[in-house]
């Protein structure tokens, strides 16, 4: 632990917590726990630990999991690590009247964390259709669906945004997405754990960070049924979340006022306008 702190002094408090987690995982493996939740035997800990502190490899990639809501989500390089702030999206879904029986789309599902969390709340008729263009995300998403026994509730489809949902036009109760929204010029300034290791495909939102968000807005009206709900996450560390969300609200209201109602920016727990929500008329 002392060696790790010397390598990355400013991360020492986090390293102590991470080291305990890594040791607990290894001990659980040696005790015969489910290996799907673990990544390495005790003998490999030193090399894994050095990769974490020296190469700034995210700890979630070291152990292969992230604790998110009440889930232990499998992750690996090539898939965005789900953030605590994104947990609020699931709570917003749960407030939609009749959500339990609806069909939902999780666009750019990544690890499948949102899809699995929503699916676990649904009733017998409810379904989640999760899409992603990344082959790695498709594999990891399916792993998490299987881990929680949600194969009958979640269907993972490979493709970009709405493309795999042609058969669901006008049938969805809700659309959820945490798309790439970091302006391209901000990517070099990300902390190493993010910029060096997490997939650019899941981070780069184009020149102003809005490229994918605007594309999602364009396709919403074709897939949502009347009264259908949508929620997008639009804020990241180096972007102006309030400005970005307010622009998106104004854009939707100006261009599609006849198609959507109650469009608004929603605060996260830090009082930042992180989400944009609304309903299909």
C-alpha positions as CSV (number, residue, x, y, z in Angstrom):
1,X,0.0,0.0,0.0
2,X,2.9,2.4,0.8
3,X,4.4,1.7,-2.6
4,X,1.1,2.5,-4.3
5,X,0.7,5.8,-2.4
6,X,4.2,6.8,-3.4
7,X,3.4,6.2,-7.1
8,X,0.2,8.3,-7.0
9,X,0.3,10.4,-3.8
10,X,-2.9,12.3,-4.4
11,X,-4.8,9.1,-4.8
12,X,-3.7,7.4,-1.6
13,X,-7.1,7.6,0.2
14,X,-8.8,6.0,-2.8
15,X,-6.0,3.4,-3.2
16,X,-6.5,2.2,0.4
17,X,-10.2,1.5,-0.3
18,X,-9.4,-0.1,-3.7
19,X,-6.7,-2.3,-2.2
20,X,-9.2,-3.6,0.4
21,X,-11.7,-4.3,-2.3
22,X,-9.1,-6.2,-4.4
23,X,-8.0,-8.3,-1.5
24,X,-11.6,-9.1,-0.6
25,X,-12.3,-10.2,-4.2
26,X,-9.3,-12.5,-4.2
27,X,-10.2,-13.9,-0.8
28,X,-13.7,-14.6,-2.0
29,X,-12.3,-16.4,-5.1
30,X,-10.1,-18.6,-2.9
31,X,-13.1,-19.4,-0.8
32,X,-15.0,-20.7,-3.8
33,X,-17.2,-17.7,-4.6
34,X,-18.8,-17.2,-8.0
35,X,-15.8,-16.5,-10.4
36,X,-18.0,-14.4,-12.7
37,X,-17.7,-11.6,-10.2
38,X,-13.9,-11.8,-9.8
39,X,-10.9,-11.3,-12.1
40,X,-7.7,-12.8,-10.6
41,X,-6.3,-15.1,-8.0
42,X,-4.3,-13.8,-5.1
43,X,-1.0,-14.5,-6.9
44,X,-1.8,-12.0,-9.6
45,X,-2.6,-9.1,-7.3
46,X,0.7,-7.3,-7.5
47,X,0.7,-6.9,-11.3
48,X,-2.9,-5.8,-11.3
49,X,-2.3,-3.3,-8.5
50,X,0.7,-1.8,-10.3
51,X,-1.4,-1.4,-13.5
52,X,-3.9,0.5,-11.4
53,X,-1.5,3.0,-9.7
54,X,1.2,3.3,-12.4
55,X,-0.9,3.2,-15.6
56,X,-3.9,4.9,-14.0
57,X,-6.1,2.0,-15.1
58,X,-9.5,2.4,-13.6
59,X,-10.0,0.2,-10.6
60,X,-13.3,-1.1,-12.1
61,X,-11.3,-2.5,-15.0
62,X,-8.9,-4.1,-12.6
63,X,-11.5,-6.0,-10.7
64,X,-13.9,-6.3,-13.7
65,X,-16.9,-4.9,-11.9
66,X,-18.6,-1.7,-10.7
67,X,-21.1,-1.4,-7.9
68,X,-24.0,0.6,-9.3
69,X,-27.4,1.0,-7.5
70,X,-28.0,-2.5,-6.1
71,X,-26.1,-4.2,-8.9
72,X,-22.6,-5.5,-9.4
73,X,-22.1,-4.7,-13.1
74,X,-19.4,-6.4,-15.2
75,X,-17.2,-4.0,-17.0
76,X,-14.0,-4.2,-19.1
77,X,-12.0,-1.8,-21.3
78,X,-14.0,-0.9,-24.3
79,X,-17.1,-0.2,-22.2
80,X,-17.9,3.0,-20.3
81,X,-17.9,2.5,-16.5
82,X,-21.4,3.5,-15.2
83,X,-21.4,6.6,-13.0
84,X,-23.4,7.1,-9.8
85,X,-25.1,10.2,-11.2
86,X,-26.7,8.1,-13.9
87,X,-28.6,6.1,-11.3
88,X,-31.1,8.9,-11.2
89,X,-32.3,7.9,-14.7
90,X,-33.8,4.6,-13.3
91,X,-35.6,6.6,-10.6
92,X,-37.1,8.9,-13.3
93,X,-38.4,5.8,-15.2
94,X,-40.1,4.5,-12.1
95,X,-42.1,7.7,-11.8
96,X,-43.7,7.3,-15.2
97,X,-47.3,6.2,-14.9
98,X,-47.7,2.6,-16.1
99,X,-44.0,2.1,-16.8
100,X,-44.1,-1.5,-15.5
101,X,-46.0,-2.7,-18.6
102,X,-44.2,-0.6,-21.2
103,X,-41.5,-1.3,-23.8
104,X,-38.4,0.7,-23.2
105,X,-35.3,1.4,-25.3
106,X,-31.8,2.0,-23.8
107,X,-29.8,3.5,-26.6
108,X,-26.0,3.2,-26.3
109,X,-26.4,0.7,-23.5
110,X,-22.7,0.1,-22.8
111,X,-22.5,-2.3,-19.9
112,X,-26.3,-2.7,-19.9
113,X,-26.5,-1.3,-16.4
114,X,-29.5,0.9,-17.1
115,X,-31.3,-1.8,-19.1
116,X,-30.9,-4.4,-16.4
117,X,-32.0,-2.0,-13.6
118,X,-35.1,-0.9,-15.5
119,X,-36.0,-4.5,-16.5
120,X,-35.9,-5.6,-12.8
121,X,-38.7,-3.1,-12.1
122,X,-41.0,-4.1,-15.0
123,X,-44.0,-6.3,-14.9
124,X,-44.7,-9.4,-17.0
125,X,-45.5,-7.4,-20.2
126,X,-42.6,-5.0,-19.8
127,X,-39.5,-5.2,-22.0
128,X,-36.2,-3.3,-22.6
129,X,-34.5,-3.1,-26.0
130,X,-30.9,-2.1,-25.5
131,X,-28.8,-1.0,-28.5
132,X,-25.1,-0.3,-29.0
133,X,-22.8,0.0,-32.0
134,X,-19.8,-1.5,-30.0
135,X,-19.2,-5.2,-30.2
136,X,-17.5,-5.1,-26.8
137,X,-20.5,-3.4,-25.3
138,X,-22.9,-6.0,-26.8
139,X,-20.8,-8.8,-25.2
140,X,-20.6,-7.1,-21.8
141,X,-24.3,-6.1,-21.9
142,X,-25.4,-9.7,-22.6
143,X,-23.1,-10.9,-19.7
144,X,-24.9,-8.5,-17.3
145,X,-28.3,-9.5,-18.6
146,X,-27.5,-13.2,-18.0
147,X,-25.9,-12.4,-14.6
148,X,-29.3,-11.1,-13.3
149,X,-31.5,-13.6,-15.2
150,X,-33.1,-10.8,-17.3
151,X,-32.9,-12.7,-20.7
152,X,-36.7,-12.7,-20.9
153,X,-36.9,-8.9,-20.2
154,X,-33.9,-7.4,-22.0
155,X,-33.1,-7.8,-25.7
156,X,-29.6,-6.6,-26.7
157,X,-29.5,-5.4,-30.3
158,X,-26.3,-4.5,-32.2
159,X,-26.4,-1.2,-34.2
160,X,-26.3,2.5,-34.0
161,X,-28.9,4.3,-31.9
162,X,-32.4,3.8,-33.5
163,X,-31.2,1.6,-36.4
164,X,-31.9,-1.7,-34.7
165,X,-35.4,-0.6,-33.7
166,X,-37.2,-0.3,-37.0
167,X,-39.8,-2.9,-35.9
168,X,-40.6,-0.9,-32.8
169,X,-41.6,2.5,-34.3
170,X,-44.5,4.1,-32.5
171,X,-44.5,1.3,-29.9
172,X,-42.1,2.4,-27.1
173,X,-43.3,3.8,-23.8
174,X,-39.8,5.3,-23.2
175,X,-36.4,6.1,-24.5
176,X,-33.4,6.3,-22.3
177,X,-29.9,7.3,-23.3
178,X,-26.6,8.4,-21.7
179,X,-24.8,9.2,-25.0
180,X,-21.4,10.7,-25.7
181,X,-21.6,14.4,-24.9
182,X,-18.0,15.6,-24.2
183,X,-16.8,18.2,-26.8
184,X,-13.9,16.7,-28.8
185,X,-11.6,19.5,-27.8
186,X,-12.1,18.6,-24.1
187,X,-11.1,15.0,-24.4
188,X,-7.3,15.6,-23.9
189,X,-8.1,17.3,-20.6
190,X,-9.9,14.3,-19.1
191,X,-8.3,12.7,-16.1
192,X,-6.0,9.8,-17.2
193,X,-8.3,7.1,-15.8
194,X,-11.0,8.3,-18.2
195,X,-9.0,9.7,-21.2
196,X,-6.4,6.9,-21.4
197,X,-8.7,3.9,-20.8
198,X,-12.4,4.5,-21.3
199,X,-13.7,4.2,-24.9
200,X,-13.6,7.3,-27.0
201,X,-16.7,6.0,-28.8
202,X,-18.6,6.5,-25.5
203,X,-17.1,9.9,-24.7
204,X,-16.7,12.0,-27.8
205,X,-19.8,14.1,-28.5
206,X,-18.4,16.0,-31.5
207,X,-17.4,19.6,-31.8
208,X,-19.8,21.0,-29.2
209,X,-20.7,17.8,-27.5
210,X,-24.2,17.7,-29.0
211,X,-23.7,15.7,-32.1
212,X,-25.3,12.5,-30.8
213,X,-27.9,14.2,-28.6
214,X,-29.3,16.1,-31.6
215,X,-29.4,12.9,-33.6
216,X,-31.4,11.3,-30.8
217,X,-33.8,14.2,-30.7
218,X,-34.4,13.7,-34.5
219,X,-35.5,10.1,-34.0
220,X,-37.6,10.3,-30.9
221,X,-40.9,11.1,-32.4
222,X,-40.8,8.1,-34.7
223,X,-40.3,5.5,-32.0
224,X,-42.3,6.8,-29.0
225,X,-46.0,6.1,-28.8
226,X,-48.3,9.0,-27.7
227,X,-47.5,9.8,-24.1
228,X,-44.1,8.2,-24.3
229,X,-41.3,9.5,-22.1
230,X,-37.7,10.2,-22.8
231,X,-34.7,11.0,-20.6
232,X,-31.2,11.9,-21.8
233,X,-28.1,12.6,-19.7
234,X,-26.3,15.7,-21.0
235,X,-23.6,16.6,-18.5
236,X,-20.0,15.6,-17.8
237,X,-17.1,16.9,-15.8
238,X,-15.5,19.3,-18.3
239,X,-18.7,20.5,-20.1
240,X,-21.1,23.2,-19.1
241,X,-24.1,21.0,-18.1
242,X,-26.5,23.8,-17.6
243,X,-25.8,25.4,-20.9
244,X,-25.9,22.1,-22.7
245,X,-29.2,21.0,-21.2
246,X,-30.8,24.4,-21.6
247,X,-29.8,24.4,-25.3
248,X,-31.3,21.0,-25.8
249,X,-34.6,21.9,-24.1
250,X,-34.9,25.1,-26.2
251,X,-34.0,23.1,-29.4
252,X,-36.7,20.5,-28.8
253,X,-39.3,23.1,-27.9
254,X,-38.5,25.2,-30.9
255,X,-38.3,22.5,-33.5
256,X,-40.8,20.0,-32.3
257,X,-43.2,21.9,-30.1
258,X,-46.1,20.0,-31.7
259,X,-44.5,16.7,-31.0
260,X,-43.4,16.9,-27.3
261,X,-44.7,18.4,-24.1
262,X,-43.3,19.1,-20.6
263,X,-39.7,19.2,-21.9
264,X,-37.4,20.3,-19.1
265,X,-33.9,20.2,-17.7
266,X,-33.6,18.1,-14.5
267,X,-31.1,18.7,-11.7
268,X,-28.8,16.0,-10.3
269,X,-27.9,15.7,-6.6
270,X,-25.3,18.4,-7.1
271,X,-27.9,20.8,-8.4
272,X,-26.5,20.7,-11.9
273,X,-28.9,20.4,-14.9
274,X,-27.7,17.0,-15.9
275,X,-30.8,15.5,-17.6
276,X,-33.4,16.5,-20.2
277,X,-36.8,14.8,-20.0
278,X,-40.1,15.1,-21.8
279,X,-43.2,13.4,-23.2
280,X,-44.5,12.6,-26.7
281,X,-47.8,14.4,-27.4
